[in-house]
Amino acid sequence: MGVKLSLLIVVGTASLLTGCSTAPGEQARSPKAAKELADALAGRVAGPPQRCISNFPQVEVEVIDDWTILYREGSTVYVQNPQGGCPGIGIGSRTLVTRQVGTSQMCAGDINQSVDLRTGIGGAPCVFGPFVPYTKTKS
């Protein structure tokens, strides 16, 4: 009886942990977001992912959807796919607040905060993944 109960507890716990996994599933990109991303990356090829990029004022930011943020620095476009996404930033109801203290870089693993634009109330944290650089192909 004790072995059966122990096995039941192990199986039940495993099922609960699997159901509560924080790993992001494949998110369906809207046709509008897919076109924006395709347009932004047209004529570019992906390079190896980078852990950090600079956070200087000349970096332009473009939010494609809750799962995709573009950082433009010079002729390079870096694609950021936050782990688990940043709910609300893609539709404009929330903004992303980053707090880098004593550094001029944004890095994979940085924890950022989404904030409601109307109330100023913080939401779920947005954890950065690696930055994938896209550069123009040589003709």
KOLDOZA-832746 format. One record per atom (N, C-alpha, C): x, y, z; residue number from 1; atom name. Coordinates in steps of 0.2 Angstrom, whole numbers, plus 5000, padded with zeros to 4 digits. Example, Ala and Ser with C-alpha at 12.3 -4.5 7.8 and 13.67 -1.06 7.14 Angstrom:
2
- 5066	4972	5039	1	N
- 5062	4978	5039	1	CA
- 5066	4984	5039	1	C
- 5064	4989	5035	2	N
- 5068	4995	5036	2	CA
- 5064	5000	5039	2	C
% end
This chain:
139
- 5004	4994	5000	1	N
- 5000	5000	5000	1	CA
- 5004	5006	5000	1	C
- 5010	5006	5004	2	N
- 5014	5012	5004	2	CA
- 5018	5013	4998	2	C
- 5020	5008	4994	3	N
- 5023	5009	4988	3	CA
- 5019	5012	4983	3	C
- 5012	5009	4983	4	N
- 5007	5012	4978	4	CA
- 5006	5019	4979	4	C
- 5005	5021	4985	5	N
- 5004	5028	4987	5	CA
- 5010	5033	4985	5	C
- 5016	5030	4986	6	N
- 5022	5034	4985	6	CA
- 5023	5035	4977	6	C
- 5021	5030	4973	7	N
- 5021	5030	4966	7	CA
- 5016	5035	4964	7	C
- 5010	5035	4967	8	N
- 5005	5040	4965	8	CA
- 5007	5047	4966	8	C
- 5010	5048	4972	9	N
- 5013	5055	4973	9	CA
- 5018	5057	4968	9	C
- 5022	5053	4966	10	N
- 5028	5054	4962	10	CA
- 5025	5056	4955	10	C
- 5020	5052	4953	11	N
- 5017	5053	4946	11	CA
- 5013	5059	4946	11	C
- 5009	5060	4952	12	N
- 5005	5067	4952	12	CA
- 5009	5073	4952	12	C
- 5015	5073	4956	13	N
- 5019	5078	4956	13	CA
- 5022	5080	4950	13	C
- 5024	5075	4946	14	N
- 5027	5076	4939	14	CA
- 5022	5079	4935	14	C
- 5016	5076	4935	15	N
- 5011	5079	4931	15	CA
- 5009	5087	4932	15	C
- 5009	5088	4939	16	N
- 5009	5095	4941	16	CA
- 5014	5100	4938	16	C
- 5020	5097	4939	17	N
- 5026	5101	4937	17	CA
- 5026	5102	4929	17	C
- 5024	5097	4926	18	N
- 5024	5098	4919	18	CA
- 5019	5103	4916	18	C
- 5013	5103	4920	19	N
- 5008	5107	4918	19	CA
- 5009	5114	4920	19	C
- 5014	5116	4925	20	N
- 5016	5122	4927	20	CA
- 5022	5125	4924	20	C
- 5025	5121	4919	21	N
- 5031	5123	4916	21	CA
- 5031	5130	4914	21	C
- 5037	5134	4915	22	N
- 5037	5141	4913	22	CA
- 5040	5141	4906	22	C
- 5042	5136	4903	23	N
- 5045	5136	4896	23	CA
- 5040	5139	4891	23	C
- 5041	5144	4887	24	N
- 5037	5147	4883	24	CA
- 5035	5142	4877	24	C
- 5028	5141	4875	25	N
- 5026	5137	4870	25	CA
- 5028	5141	4863	25	C
- 5027	5138	4858	26	N
- 5027	5142	4851	26	CA
- 5021	5147	4851	26	C
- 5023	5153	4850	27	N
- 5017	5158	4850	27	CA
- 5016	5159	4843	27	C
- 5009	5160	4841	28	N
- 5007	5161	4834	28	CA
- 5008	5169	4833	28	C
- 5012	5171	4828	29	N
- 5013	5178	4827	29	CA
- 5007	5180	4822	29	C
- 5004	5186	4824	30	N
- 4999	5189	4820	30	CA
- 5002	5190	4813	30	C
- 4997	5190	4808	31	N
- 5000	5192	4801	31	CA
- 5003	5199	4801	31	C
- 5000	5204	4805	32	N
- 5003	5210	4805	32	CA
- 5010	5210	4808	32	C
- 5011	5207	4813	33	N
- 5018	5206	4817	33	CA
- 5023	5202	4812	33	C
- 5020	5197	4809	34	N
- 5025	5193	4804	34	CA
- 5027	5198	4799	34	C
- 5023	5202	4796	35	N
- 5025	5206	4790	35	CA
- 5030	5212	4793	35	C
- 5029	5214	4799	36	N
- 5033	5219	4802	36	CA
- 5040	5216	4803	36	C
- 5040	5210	4805	37	N
- 5047	5207	4807	37	CA
- 5050	5205	4800	37	C
- 5046	5203	4795	38	N
- 5049	5201	4789	38	CA
- 5052	5207	4785	38	C
- 5048	5213	4786	39	N
- 5051	5219	4783	39	CA
- 5057	5222	4786	39	C
- 5057	5221	4793	40	N
- 5063	5224	4796	40	CA
- 5069	5220	4795	40	C
- 5068	5213	4793	41	N
- 5074	5209	4792	41	CA
- 5076	5207	4785	41	C
- 5072	5210	4781	42	N
- 5073	5209	4773	42	CA
- 5080	5211	4771	42	C
- 5083	5206	4768	43	N
- 5090	5207	4765	43	CA
- 5095	5206	4770	43	C
- 5093	5204	4776	44	N
- 5098	5203	4782	44	CA
- 5099	5195	4783	44	C
- 5105	5193	4786	45	N
- 5106	5187	4788	45	CA
- 5108	5187	4795	45	C
- 5105	5181	4799	46	N
- 5107	5181	4806	46	CA
- 5114	5179	4807	46	C
- 5117	5182	4813	47	N
- 5123	5180	4815	47	CA
- 5122	5176	4821	47	C
- 5128	5174	4824	48	N
- 5127	5170	4831	48	CA
- 5124	5174	4836	48	C
- 5120	5171	4840	49	N
- 5117	5175	4846	49	CA
- 5123	5178	4850	49	C
- 5121	5184	4853	50	N
- 5126	5187	4857	50	CA
- 5123	5188	4864	50	C
- 5127	5187	4869	51	N
- 5124	5188	4876	51	CA
- 5122	5195	4878	51	C
- 5126	5200	4876	52	N
- 5125	5207	4877	52	CA
- 5126	5212	4871	52	C
- 5122	5217	4872	53	N
- 5123	5223	4867	53	CA
- 5123	5229	4870	53	C
- 5126	5234	4867	54	N
- 5126	5241	4870	54	CA
- 5119	5244	4871	54	C
- 5119	5248	4876	55	N
- 5112	5252	4878	55	CA
- 5113	5259	4877	55	C
- 5117	5261	4872	56	N
- 5118	5268	4871	56	CA
- 5112	5272	4868	56	C
- 5111	5279	4869	57	N
- 5106	5282	4866	57	CA
- 5104	5281	4859	57	C
- 5110	5279	4855	58	N
- 5108	5279	4847	58	CA
- 5105	5272	4846	58	C
- 5103	5268	4851	59	N
- 5100	5262	4849	59	CA
- 5092	5263	4849	59	C
- 5090	5261	4843	60	N
- 5082	5262	4842	60	CA
- 5079	5256	4844	60	C
- 5073	5256	4847	61	N
- 5069	5251	4849	61	CA
- 5062	5250	4846	61	C
- 5061	5244	4843	62	N
- 5054	5243	4840	62	CA
- 5051	5237	4843	62	C
- 5045	5238	4845	63	N
- 5042	5232	4848	63	CA
- 5037	5229	4842	63	C
- 5038	5223	4841	64	N
- 5034	5219	4835	64	CA
- 5028	5216	4839	64	C
- 5029	5212	4844	65	N
- 5023	5209	4848	65	CA
- 5026	5208	4855	65	C
- 5022	5204	4859	66	N
- 5024	5203	4865	66	CA
- 5030	5198	4866	66	C
- 5032	5195	4860	67	N
- 5037	5190	4860	67	CA
- 5043	5193	4856	67	C
- 5043	5198	4853	68	N
- 5049	5201	4849	68	CA
- 5050	5208	4850	68	C
- 5056	5210	4851	69	N
- 5058	5217	4852	69	CA
- 5064	5217	4847	69	C
- 5065	5223	4843	70	N
- 5070	5224	4839	70	CA
- 5074	5230	4842	70	C
- 5081	5229	4842	71	N
- 5085	5234	4844	71	CA
- 5090	5236	4838	71	C
- 5090	5242	4835	72	N
- 5094	5244	4829	72	CA
- 5100	5248	4832	72	C
- 5106	5246	4830	73	N
- 5112	5250	4831	73	CA
- 5116	5250	4825	73	C
- 5116	5256	4822	74	N
- 5119	5257	4816	74	CA
- 5115	5253	4810	74	C
- 5119	5248	4807	75	N
- 5116	5244	4802	75	CA
- 5114	5237	4804	75	C
- 5115	5236	4810	76	N
- 5113	5230	4813	76	CA
- 5106	5230	4817	76	C
- 5102	5225	4816	77	N
- 5096	5224	4819	77	CA
- 5097	5218	4824	77	C
- 5096	5219	4830	78	N
- 5096	5213	4835	78	CA
- 5089	5211	4837	78	C
- 5088	5205	4836	79	N
- 5081	5202	4838	79	CA
- 5081	5199	4845	79	C
- 5077	5202	4849	80	N
- 5076	5200	4856	80	CA
- 5070	5196	4857	80	C
- 5070	5190	4860	81	N
- 5064	5186	4861	81	CA
- 5064	5185	4869	81	C
- 5061	5189	4873	82	N
- 5061	5188	4880	82	CA
- 5058	5181	4882	82	C
- 5061	5178	4887	83	N
- 5059	5171	4889	83	CA
- 5052	5172	4892	83	C
- 5047	5169	4889	84	N
- 5040	5169	4891	84	CA
- 5037	5175	4889	84	C
- 5040	5180	4885	85	N
- 5037	5185	4882	85	CA
- 5036	5191	4887	85	C
- 5033	5196	4885	86	N
- 5031	5202	4889	86	CA
- 5024	5204	4888	86	C
- 5019	5201	4891	87	N
- 5012	5202	4889	87	CA
- 5010	5210	4890	87	C
- 5007	5212	4884	88	N
- 5004	5219	4884	88	CA
- 5009	5224	4880	88	C
- 5015	5222	4879	89	N
- 5019	5227	4876	89	CA
- 5018	5228	4869	89	C
- 5016	5222	4866	90	N
- 5014	5222	4858	90	CA
- 5008	5226	4856	90	C
- 5003	5227	4861	91	N
- 4997	5231	4859	91	CA
- 4998	5238	4862	91	C
- 5003	5239	4865	92	N
- 5004	5246	4867	92	CA
- 5001	5248	4874	92	C
- 4998	5243	4877	93	N
- 4995	5245	4884	93	CA
- 5000	5245	4890	93	C
- 5006	5242	4888	94	N
- 5011	5242	4893	94	CA
- 5018	5244	4890	94	C
- 5022	5246	4894	95	N
- 5029	5248	4891	95	CA
- 5034	5244	4895	95	C
- 5040	5243	4892	96	N
- 5045	5239	4895	96	CA
- 5050	5244	4899	96	C
- 5051	5243	4905	97	N
- 5056	5247	4909	97	CA
- 5062	5243	4910	97	C
- 5068	5245	4908	98	N
- 5074	5242	4910	98	CA
- 5078	5246	4915	98	C
- 5081	5242	4919	99	N
- 5085	5246	4924	99	CA
- 5092	5243	4924	99	C
- 5097	5246	4920	100	N
- 5104	5244	4921	100	CA
- 5107	5249	4925	100	C
- 5110	5247	4930	101	N
- 5114	5252	4935	101	CA
- 5121	5250	4934	101	C
- 5125	5255	4932	102	N
- 5132	5254	4932	102	CA
- 5135	5251	4926	102	C
- 5130	5250	4921	103	N
- 5133	5246	4915	103	CA
- 5130	5250	4909	103	C
- 5133	5249	4903	104	N
- 5130	5252	4897	104	CA
- 5128	5246	4892	104	C
- 5126	5240	4895	105	N
- 5124	5235	4891	105	CA
- 5118	5232	4893	105	C
- 5114	5229	4889	106	N
- 5108	5225	4890	106	CA
- 5111	5217	4889	106	C
- 5109	5213	4893	107	N
- 5112	5206	4892	107	CA
- 5106	5201	4893	107	C
- 5107	5195	4890	108	N
- 5103	5189	4892	108	CA
- 5103	5188	4899	108	C
- 5097	5187	4902	109	N
- 5096	5186	4909	109	CA
- 5094	5192	4913	109	C
- 5095	5198	4909	110	N
- 5092	5204	4913	110	CA
- 5085	5203	4914	110	C
- 5083	5206	4920	111	N
- 5075	5205	4921	111	CA
- 5073	5213	4921	111	C
- 5068	5213	4916	112	N
- 5065	5220	4915	112	CA
- 5058	5220	4918	112	C
- 5055	5225	4918	113	N
- 5048	5226	4921	113	CA
- 5043	5229	4915	113	C
- 5037	5226	4914	114	N
- 5032	5229	4910	114	CA
- 5028	5233	4915	114	C
- 5026	5239	4913	115	N
- 5022	5244	4917	115	CA
- 5016	5246	4913	115	C
- 5010	5246	4916	116	N
- 5004	5248	4913	116	CA
- 5005	5256	4912	116	C
- 5004	5258	4906	117	N
- 5005	5265	4904	117	CA
- 4999	5270	4907	117	C
- 4993	5267	4909	118	N
- 4988	5271	4912	118	CA
- 4989	5272	4919	118	C
- 4991	5266	4923	119	N
- 4991	5267	4930	119	CA
- 4998	5267	4933	119	C
- 5003	5265	4929	120	N
- 5010	5265	4931	120	CA
- 5011	5259	4936	120	C
- 5007	5254	4936	121	N
- 5008	5248	4940	121	CA
- 5012	5243	4936	121	C
- 5017	5240	4939	122	N
- 5021	5235	4936	122	CA
- 5017	5229	4935	122	C
- 5020	5225	4930	123	N
- 5017	5219	4928	123	CA
- 5022	5213	4929	123	C
- 5021	5208	4925	124	N
- 5026	5202	4925	124	CA
- 5033	5204	4923	124	C
- 5038	5201	4926	125	N
- 5045	5203	4924	125	CA
- 5046	5200	4917	125	C
- 5050	5203	4913	126	N
- 5052	5201	4906	126	CA
- 5059	5199	4906	126	C
- 5061	5193	4905	127	N
- 5068	5191	4906	127	CA
- 5071	5190	4899	127	C
- 5076	5194	4897	128	N
- 5079	5194	4891	128	CA
- 5083	5187	4889	128	C
- 5082	5185	4883	129	N
- 5086	5180	4881	129	CA
- 5092	5182	4877	129	C
- 5095	5178	4873	130	N
- 5101	5181	4869	130	CA
- 5099	5186	4864	130	C
- 5103	5190	4861	131	N
- 5102	5195	4856	131	CA
- 5104	5192	4849	131	C
- 5100	5191	4844	132	N
- 5102	5188	4838	132	CA
- 5103	5194	4833	132	C
- 5110	5195	4831	133	N
- 5111	5201	4826	133	CA
- 5109	5199	4819	133	C
- 5106	5203	4815	134	N
- 5105	5203	4808	134	CA
- 5108	5208	4805	134	C
- 5112	5206	4800	135	N
- 5116	5211	4796	135	CA
- 5114	5211	4788	135	C
- 5115	5216	4785	136	N
- 5114	5216	4778	136	CA
- 5119	5211	4774	136	C
- 5116	5208	4769	137	N
- 5121	5204	4765	137	CA
- 5125	5208	4760	137	C
- 5130	5206	4759	138	N
- 5135	5209	4754	138	CA
- 5133	5207	4747	138	C
- 5132	5212	4743	139	N
- 5129	5211	4736	139	CA
- 5135	5211	4731	139	C
% end
